[in-house]
Structure formats: C-alpha cells, structure tokens
Amino acid sequence: MDVRLERLNPKRRLLSRQEAARQDERLRALAEQVRYGGNPEHKRDPGDFGLTPPAAWRRGKSLCDDAGVTRREDARALLVAGLLRGLVDARWDGSEWPGLIWAVTDAGTPLEAQREAPGRYHGYPMPAADPLRDTVLARWHAIA
C-alpha cells in the first residue's frame, strides 16, 4: 500500500448536505475570513506563497504545482469555494473552524486542506487511490 494512503485518517468524511444547509450562514461567514497559509513540503515552486523555506518539496508529498495551484489567491479561492459548497469535515460542530475543507480545481483535481491555525489552512492534491476522492468529486459536481 502507498505510504501516503496509510497516513490518511479513516474518520474523514464530508458534512452531510442537510447539515451543510443548516450551517450555511456560518460557512458563509467563515468564507469571508479564511486564509491560505501553505506548506513548503507541497510546493516545487514557491510562487507568491511567501513560504519559509521558499520551497522544500519532500519526496512522497503531493504537489500543489501538479494541480495547477501556484498562486496564494487561487488557493484561497478554492478554500472559499469549498466552504460555500459545504465540503467540510463532518466532525465539525459549527462552533469553530472545520479541521478539513475540500475543493476541486477547474481541471478536476480534488484537493484537501488541513487547518494549521484558526482560519488558516494548507492544502494538497488528494492521491488517486484516496477512498474519499470520488465522494469529493461527486459532491462538488452535484452542487456546481
């Protein structure tokens, strides 16, 4: 098995559509405040992310560059879109920031973003063998 897949949290699942609808107002408020922090381990080219070190790609890590996400503005827009579509961690209780947010690039690459601090996330492309990948894609396209 791919080592990266062994590290995936099996408790990850999307908030239900019904609960996302109930949380719509809160998700909209979060979308206005969310920030993209970034992680140099997921960047081949630092672009305008302002990361330290500028780029420190680690073998075995998925790269944002490969998903076409090379600008902080684009990464933040994807976080906003994920929040507005309710693609957040089902373990979120609506009281603070969800631990995970999912989105899909215009080219169809599903992404997962982890909270690194309140309101700040870093993201990466989901591996092709990730069991949650198809669920994220289906939900994204159903809401589009």
Secondary structure, 3 states (H helix, E strand, C coil): CCHHHHCCCCCCCECCHHHHHHCHHHHHHHHHHCEECCCHHHCCCCCCCCCCCCCCCCCCCCCCHHHCCCCHHHHHHHHHHHHHCCCEECCCCCCCCCCEEEEECCCCCEEEEEEEECCEEEEEECCCCCCCHHHHHHHHHHHC
